[in-house]
Amino acid sequence: MRYAAEGPKHLRVVVHLHDGTAHPCLLAARKRARLQEWLEDLPLILECFV
């Protein structure tokens, strides 16, 4: 799984499966602060599930 901020209010997420396929998604945050929260929390969440 890869993720990165894309612009001031968007988060690009790409999930790579074992079969080699990739599933991209672009999430829109209402505020820049929300995007920052996502970027701070995602590593902790991924530790639990990946």
N, C-alpha and C positions, 0 to 999 in steps of 0.2 A: 504494500500500500504506500502510495506517495501522496503528499498534500503540500500545498503552498498557497500563499495569498496571491490573488490575481486582481490587481487593482485595489482601491481603498476599501471595498466592501464585499469582495467575493473570495471564496475559498474553492480552489480546484482540488478535487480528490480523484485519484485513479486507483482502482483496486485491480490487482493482477492475480488471476487465479492460477492454480497449478497446471491447468491445461493450456496455459499460454495466452488466454484471452485477457483483455484489459477492458475495464468498465469505467469510463470517465463520468464525472458529475461536477457541476458548477453550482455551488450554494451561495445564495445572496443573503447577506446580513443587513439588517435595517440600519445598524450603526457601526461605525468603525470599532467602537469599544467591544461590541459583540464578536466581531471577527477576531480581535485580539484574545478574547476569552477562549474562543474555539482553538486558536493556535496554542494557547497555554495548556489547555485541558486535553487536547488530542493525544499527546505522548503518554500521559497517564492512563487514559482510557485504552489505548492500544496495548500497553503493557499487560493489561488484564485479559485481553481477548485475542491477541495475536501471538 
